Amino acid sequence: MKKTLTRLEALVPALILVGLLVSVLTWFASPTAHAGTALPVSGVCLPDQEVAKARALTGEHETNVDWVDRAQAKAWDMANAAAWALPKHVTIVMDTPCEYVAGVAAHEFAHEAQFRKAGGSARAYTYYGPTEIEKVAQCYAVLTGFKAYKAYGVGKASDCSEYELVSAESLRAWAR
């Protein structure tokens, strides 16, 4: 007696073949497919993970972080900023390149530490001065080891004056 195949029985070999093909393609596309070496995944940025790295190294866990697009930054009159800080609140612009997010967050977390240590943002600006508050925050960020924009004339530790390095180190020790 001749058996008639059901549709499902007829499709099983095709489904197995498709499954194998997907498995092979997934293996080749996997970031860790080749000898355990991570392959770069272009265009993938996990900004919250970058902020988490900055939190871990700076000890900053009290500050809320929000993300805005460039149009929102312009509305806040921050069109050229990658981020800014208000007491207990950091805002980062979403188009900040991923490799700079941790450094930018560390810079803004430095401001949070400056605000707390001085007893408020106005007092921090008075204590450090309008230029030095930024340079000390940038030196603080550079000292974390994260990739940092060259901002306020500081892109690496050697760009910091002795005062800025001592202030940044003191702030880092105080903040933790």
C-alpha positions as CSV (number, residue, x, y, z in Angstrom):
1,M,0.0,0.0,0.0
2,K,1.4,3.3,-1.1
3,K,1.6,6.0,1.6
4,T,0.7,9.6,0.8
5,L,2.9,12.2,2.5
6,T,1.2,14.9,4.5
7,R,2.3,18.5,3.8
8,L,4.2,18.6,7.1
9,E,6.1,15.4,6.2
10,A,7.0,16.8,2.8
11,L,8.3,20.0,4.3
12,V,10.5,18.4,7.0
13,P,13.6,18.0,4.8
14,A,13.2,21.6,3.5
15,L,12.9,22.9,7.1
16,I,15.9,21.0,8.2
17,L,17.9,22.4,5.2
18,V,16.8,25.9,6.0
19,G,17.7,25.4,9.7
20,L,21.2,24.2,8.8
21,L,21.7,27.2,6.4
22,V,20.6,29.7,9.1
23,S,22.9,28.0,11.6
24,V,25.9,28.3,9.3
25,L,25.1,31.9,8.4
26,T,24.7,32.8,12.0
27,W,28.0,31.2,12.9
28,F,29.8,33.2,10.2
29,A,28.0,36.4,11.3
30,S,28.7,35.9,15.0
31,P,31.1,38.4,16.6
32,T,33.0,35.5,18.3
33,A,32.8,32.9,15.5
34,H,36.5,32.8,14.6
35,A,38.8,31.3,17.2
36,G,37.3,33.3,20.0
37,T,38.3,36.6,18.5
38,A,35.6,39.2,18.7
39,L,34.8,40.8,15.3
40,P,33.8,44.4,15.2
41,V,30.1,44.9,14.8
42,S,29.8,48.1,12.9
43,G,27.2,50.6,14.0
44,V,26.4,48.9,17.3
45,C,26.7,51.0,20.4
46,L,25.3,50.2,23.7
47,P,25.4,53.6,25.3
48,D,23.9,52.5,28.6
49,Q,26.7,50.0,29.0
50,E,29.2,52.7,28.3
51,V,27.6,54.9,31.0
52,A,27.7,51.9,33.4
53,K,31.5,51.6,32.8
54,A,31.8,55.3,33.7
55,R,29.7,54.8,36.8
56,A,31.8,51.8,37.9
57,L,35.1,53.7,37.6
58,T,33.9,57.0,39.0
59,G,31.7,55.6,41.8
60,E,28.8,57.9,40.6
61,H,25.5,56.1,41.2
62,E,23.3,59.0,42.5
63,T,22.9,60.9,39.2
64,N,20.1,60.3,36.7
65,V,21.2,60.1,33.0
66,D,18.9,61.1,30.2
67,W,19.5,61.0,26.4
68,V,18.4,63.7,24.0
69,D,18.7,64.2,20.3
70,R,20.5,67.1,18.7
71,A,17.3,69.1,18.2
72,Q,16.5,68.8,21.9
73,A,20.1,69.9,22.7
74,K,19.6,73.0,20.6
75,A,16.3,73.7,22.4
76,W,18.4,73.7,25.7
77,D,20.9,76.1,24.0
78,M,23.4,73.2,24.1
79,A,23.8,72.7,20.3
80,N,27.5,72.1,20.4
81,A,27.6,70.0,23.6
82,A,28.0,66.3,23.8
83,A,26.5,66.4,27.3
84,W,25.8,68.6,30.3
85,A,25.3,68.3,34.0
86,L,22.8,69.8,36.4
87,P,22.8,68.7,40.1
88,K,21.9,65.0,40.2
89,H,21.2,65.0,36.4
90,V,23.3,64.4,33.4
91,T,22.1,64.7,29.8
92,I,24.0,63.1,27.0
93,V,23.3,63.8,23.3
94,M,22.5,60.6,21.4
95,D,24.8,61.4,18.4
96,T,27.9,61.3,20.7
97,P,30.1,58.6,19.1
98,C,30.0,55.4,21.1
99,E,33.7,55.3,21.8
100,Y,33.4,58.7,23.6
101,V,30.3,58.0,25.6
102,A,32.1,56.6,28.7
103,G,34.6,59.5,28.7
104,V,31.8,62.1,28.2
105,A,29.8,60.5,31.1
106,A,32.9,60.5,33.3
107,H,33.4,64.2,32.6
108,E,29.8,65.0,33.5
109,F,30.0,62.7,36.6
110,A,33.1,64.8,37.6
111,H,30.8,67.9,37.6
112,E,28.4,66.0,39.8
113,A,31.2,65.3,42.3
114,Q,32.3,69.0,42.0
115,F,28.8,70.2,42.8
116,R,28.4,67.9,45.8
117,K,31.9,68.6,47.2
118,A,31.4,72.4,46.9
119,G,27.8,72.3,48.2
120,G,26.1,73.2,44.9
121,S,26.7,74.1,41.3
122,A,27.1,77.8,41.9
123,R,29.6,77.2,44.7
124,A,31.5,74.8,42.5
125,Y,31.8,77.4,39.7
126,T,33.0,79.9,42.3
127,Y,35.5,77.4,43.9
128,Y,37.0,76.2,40.6
129,G,36.3,79.1,38.3
130,P,34.4,78.9,35.0
131,T,37.4,77.6,33.0
132,E,39.0,75.4,35.6
133,I,35.8,73.6,36.5
134,E,35.8,72.3,32.9
135,K,39.5,71.5,32.7
136,V,39.4,69.6,36.1
137,A,36.4,67.6,34.9
138,Q,38.1,66.8,31.6
139,C,41.3,65.7,33.5
140,Y,39.1,63.6,35.7
141,A,37.6,61.9,32.7
142,V,41.0,61.4,31.1
143,L,42.3,59.8,34.3
144,T,39.6,57.2,34.1
145,G,41.4,55.8,31.0
146,F,38.3,56.2,28.7
147,K,38.7,57.7,25.3
148,A,37.9,61.4,25.7
149,Y,37.3,64.2,23.3
150,K,40.0,66.9,23.3
151,A,37.9,69.4,25.1
152,Y,39.0,72.5,26.9
153,G,42.5,71.9,25.6
154,V,42.7,68.5,27.4
155,G,42.8,65.2,25.5
156,K,45.3,63.3,27.6
157,A,46.7,63.6,31.1
158,S,49.8,65.4,29.9
159,D,47.6,68.3,28.8
160,C,46.5,68.9,32.4
161,S,48.4,71.3,34.6
162,E,49.7,70.1,38.0
163,Y,46.8,71.9,39.7
164,E,44.2,70.3,37.4
165,L,45.7,66.8,37.9
166,V,45.9,67.2,41.7
167,S,42.3,68.6,41.7
168,A,41.0,65.8,39.5
169,E,42.8,63.1,41.6
170,S,41.5,64.6,44.8
171,L,38.0,64.7,43.4
172,R,38.2,61.1,42.3
173,A,39.4,60.0,45.7
174,W,36.7,62.1,47.4
175,A,33.9,60.8,45.1
176,R,34.6,57.2,45.8
